[in-house]
Amino acid sequence: MTAEDRFGHRRGSALVRVLDADGAPLRDTEVVVEQVGHAFGFGNIGFDLMDLAEGRGGPDDEQLAADWLELFNTATLPFYWGDFEPAEGAPQTERLRAAARWFGDRGVAVKGHPLVWHTVQPDWLRAYDLDGIEQRLRDRVRREVSALRDVVPSWDAINELVIMPVFDRDDNAVTRLAWNRGRVAMAKIAFEEARAADPGATLLLNDFDLSTAYECLIEGLLEAGVQIDALGLQTHMHQGYRGEDEVLAIADRFARYGLPLHFTENSLVSGALMPPDIEDLNDYRVDDWPSTPEGEARQADEIERHYRALVSHPAVESITYWGITDRGAWLGAPIGLLRADGSRKPAYDALHRLIKGEWWLPPTTMRTDAEGQVVVAGFAGDYAVRRGASSAGVTLSRESQDAGVEVRLV
């Protein structure tokens, strides 16, 4: 299969008629066409840039931000309840608002993660009975979505619901509630309260359990009338790359529900792999987990293969990599695209060659025809048509094959 065949569904085209300030066609005229944004969601967590967004960052953070923004157009921000509201009634709303606004001002779409989860829960919640827990959970969902609806349009509404009622690692109030109310009821709390607070929000069901248990849960929620906007699929690969065949088989299994697929948590290690006998990744703890030259070469190869596979699948709308840097990475693993000192790994460059290379139209000089027209074609997204200091925008989508568009350059 050729590259064009494999990614053809990602491309759009438009026959653009370029007009002057008076509305006359600019015939036989040079214009510059360039891509300025992807429609596909190339995401990463924004946790590392929170200090910078609040005005507390240093020079290292500025460079980190530059590397982040060069690749990614969607950011996942942390709304873990125990950290967000460690003392009851004192949520860190303004801190997260500042971060969301910082990303939004730079053209980055923001998702909050997560509204309902059984891990990282506030200790104070355990003091309440089941009805009290449920009411505070409902209030929490509605409060966050309502307060931030202008800057956070997307949410992981509920996270890891498959295991939620039977989670036994700690005593937390949300697991107690899930055990008593059931999974469907918990999903309804999350989705219905979030939807009431922002009817236009994009709400995801997100899970790491990609077994048939998740499929059964999805079917049960859809039958119960829960309105899910997209399915979140986690693929942390600390024990090694799953391979294209397995990744595409996962996408095929979940695409049958007719919902967009977001691969929400992706990671690949650039050092020694976690032993295969570890069932819960959180159980693996080592004093030092370095990035190695051999591991970095493997990571670069695997990340390119992983992204090519997922972007080739028509149901996939978004891929979020779980970390830009090894500094403070989850489990201390070398999963970042940058080393702890901020230098770029080969994986960063490999991803850059795809997102801003093969799948990107750089500034390209074109000449209009006798009717003042040029053909703009490329990956779905936003494009600019320029002549001198004048510029106009064109949007390409999967559906905009050879669509006619007029732009005026003054």
N, C-alpha and C positions, 0 to 999 in steps of 0.2 A: 504494500500500500504506500502510495506517495505521501509526502508531507501535506500536500494540498488536499488529498482525499481525507487524511486523518484529521485535519483541523478545519476542513471546509465549512463545517457548521459554525465555526467561530467567526467567520468572516462576513463582512458586508461590503456593499459598494454603492456608490451614488454618482449619478451624472450631474455634476455641479455646473450651473450656469452662473458665470461671474459677471456682475453688473457694476457700472460705475455709479457715482453719486446721483446721477440723473436717471438711472435705470436703464441705460444703454449697455448692450453686451460689450465686454472688453475682449475684442477679437484679436487673435494672434498676439497674445500678451503673456509674458512670463509671470507666473505666480509661484509662491512657495507653499507646499502642502506638508504638514507634519502632524503626527499623532501627539495628543496631549494627555490622553487618559485611556485606560482599559475599562471595558464594561465588566469583564470577568473580575471576580474578587480575589486579588492577590494580597493576602493578609498576614499579619504577625501580631503578637501581643504587644501592647504599648506600655507594659508595666515599667520598663527601664527608662522611660522618658517622662515619668510623672513629675520628678523633681524639676526638670527643665520646664515643663508646662506651668509649674507654679512659680517660676522665676528663681529657683534655687539651684539650677544646674551650673556646671562649670564647663571649661573648654572641651573636656572629654565627652561630656553629654552633647555638646553642639556637634561634634564629629559623628557621634553615635546617631544623632537625629538625621544628619545629612545622609549617612549610609542607609538608615531605615527608610527615609522618604524617597530615596532613589529607586527603591524596589517596590514598595508596598502602597496599596491604596485603601486598605481596610484595617482597622485597629480594634483589637479586643481589649477592653479595660476591666480591671478587677472590682467586682462588687460582692466579694465573699462576705457574708453577713457579719461573721465574727470580727473581721477586720474593719468593715465599713461602719459598724455600730457597736464598738466594744462596750460602751456604756449605754444603757437603754435611754432612748430619747435624744442621743447625740450623734446622729449619722454624719458621715464625712461628705455630705452632698456637695459642698462648694469645692472641695478638693477634686472630686471626680468631674464636676462641671468644668473646672479650669482645664483639666486634661482633655475632656471631650471637645471643648471649644478650641483648644490648641490644635488638635488634629483636624477638626472641621474647618478651621481657618486655612488649612493647608490642603484642602480638597480631599481629605481622608474620611471615609465613612466609618462610623463607630458602632460597635456592638458591646453591650454590657454582659458580663459573665460572672456568675449566674444569678437568677432571681431566687430560685429554690434549689437547695442542695443540702445534703445531710452532713457534709464536712465543712470545717471552718465555721462552726456555729457559735453564737455568743453564749457564754456561760449563763448569763442572766435568764435566758429563755427557759432553762430547765426548771426554774422555780414555779412555772405555771402548770395548771392542769391541761388536759387535752384541748378543751374548748378555748382556754386562754392562749395556748400555743397556736391553734388554728387562727384565731382572731389576729394575733400579732403577725403571723405570717401573711395573712391577707393584707393587713395594713402596710406591711413592709413592701410587698409587691406593688400595691397601688401607689404608695408614696414615691418610690424610686422612679417608676415609669412616668408618673404624672409630673414630678419635679424636673425630669430631664428629657421630656419628650421633644423639646426643641433642639437637643444636641445629641441624643442617643436614640436613633430610630429603630434599632434592632437589639434583640435580647435572646440569650439562652434562657428560655422561660423556666425550664426545669432540667436539672443535670443528673445523669446517672440514676434514673428512676428504676431501672431494672433491679438494682441491688438495694435501693433505698430502704425498703421495709425490713430487710434482713441483715443490714450492715451491723457488724458486731465489734468493730475496732474501738469504739468509744461510746459512752453514754451521751447521746445528743437528743435534743427534743424533737427534731424533725423526723428522725427514724422512728421514735415512739409514735408520733402522729401518723406516719405512713403505715406502720404496722397495724394501727387501729382503724384507719380510714380506708386504706387500700390504694393501689397505684392510680387507678382511674380518678378517684376523688382528689388525690394530690395533684394530678395533672390539671384537673378542672380548676382547682384553686389558682394555680400558676397562670394558666392561659386566660381564664375568664377575668381575673382581677387585672392582669396586664392589658387585656383587650379593652376593658372598661376604662382604664386610665388613658390609653392611646389607641383608638380604633385603627389607626394607620400603621401601627408598629409591625415589624417583621418578627415573628416569634418562633423560636426553634425548640424542638425536642432534641436533646443532645445526650449521647451515651458512648461509653467505651466498650460495652458489651455488644458485639456485633453478631452474636449468635442468633439462633432462631427465637430465643427468649425476647430479644428486642423486636423481632418481626411480629411476634404474637402480641407484644405490648402495643406496637403501632396499630395493628389491626383492631385491637380492643378499644383504643382511644378513638380511632376514626369511627368505629361503630357506635361509640358513645356520644358522638357529635363534637368532639374536641377539635377546634379549628387550628391545625398545625400549618404554619407557612413554609417550613423547610425542615429537613431532617439533618441533624448534626451527627457526624460519624468521626470518632476519635481514632487516630492511628499513630500512637506513640510507638516507635520501633527501636527501643533501647536494646532489644535482643537480636536486631538484624532486620534488614529490609524484607518485607513480605513478598516482594516481587510483583511485576506487572500483572501476571495472570491472577494472582489472589486479589490484588487491589481492584482490578476491573470486575472480577466476580462479585466482590462486595458491592461495587456500584450497581451492577446489574440486579442483584437481589433487592436492593432498596429502591431502585428506580421504578420498580413495578407499582409503587404506591402513587405514582404520578406527581410526586412532590419534588421540588428542587433539592439537590444534595449539597451540603456544605461539609467538606472535610475540615473539621474545626480545630483539631489538635494534632499536628504532624511533627514528628521529630525523628532525626537520624543521627546516630552517634559517629563522632570523628575520632574515636579512640577504641579501647578494648570494648567488646560487646558484653552486655550483661549476660550471665550464665542462663542457659535455656530452662533450667529447672525452677527458676524464680517465677512463682505464680502471680504474686502481687508485686508490681514494680517498686512500690514503696518499701518493700522488705530489704532491698539491696542497698546497703550503705557501706561505702569505702572512704578511707581518709583522703585519698587523692585519686582523681579520675582524669588523667591528662589527655589532651588531644595529641595525636601522633601523626607524623607525615603519612604513614600507611593508612591510618584511619581517615585522614583528611582526603586522601585520594579516593578512598572508597565512598565516603560521604558525598563527594562531588559527583561521582558517577551515579550514585543511587538517587540523589535529589533530582538530577536531570531526568532520569528514567521515571521517577515517581510523578513529577509534574507533567511530563509528556503523556503518561498514561491517563492521569486524571483529566487533563485539559482535553484529551481526545474523546472523553465520554460526554455525550450531549446532556446528560442529566445533572452534571456537576456544574455548580455556579460559583463556587468559592473554595479556596484552599488557604488555610491559616497555618503558618509555621509557628511552632511554640518556642520562640525566642530568637533574638537577633544576636545575642552575645553569650559566651560561656560564663561570664561574670554573673553569679547568682542564678544560674540555670537550674531548672527543676531537677532534684535529686543530685545536684552537683555534677551532672553528666555533661560531657563536651558535645552538646547538641546544637550550639549556636552556629551562626554563619560567620561570626567574628570571634577571634580568640579573646581571652580575658583582657589582653592588652589593647584591644580595639583593632588589631590588624585583621585584614580580610583572609578568610579561608578560601580554598579553591571552590567550595560549595557556593559561596556568595557570588563568585565570578561566573560559575556555571549557571546559576539562576538568573543573573543579570544578562547573560547572553541570550536567554530565552525571553524574559519579560521585556527587556529593553533592546533586544537585538532581533532575533528571528521572528518574534511576535509583535514587532513595533515598526512603525514607519518613521524614519528620521526626517529632518527637513529635506525636502525633495523639490527641485525646480521643475515645473511643468509649464507647457505653453498651451494656452487655450486655442480651440479650433475656430473655424470661420463663424461659428455661432456663439463664441465666447464660452465654450464648455471644456471641462476637464473631467476625467474619471478619477474619483478617489476610491481606493479599495484597500482593505486591510482588516485586521482583527477588529471586532466590534468595540466601539469606544468613541471618544471625542477627538475631533481633528480640527486644525486651524488652517484656513486659507489666507495667505498674506500677500500683500503687494506694498512694498515700502513699509510705512508705519501703520498702514490700515490692515485690519484683521477681521475675519468672520469665522464663526464656528459651524461645523458640520458634525452630526452624530451618525455613526454607522451602527446598525444592529444586524442580527441574524436575518431579520425580515427585510432589510433595506437593500435587496439585491437590485442594482441598477435603478434605484429610485431617483426621480428628478428633484433637484434642489436648486434654489436660487439664493445667492449670497450677494450682498452689496458691499463694495469696498470704496470708501469715500476718499 
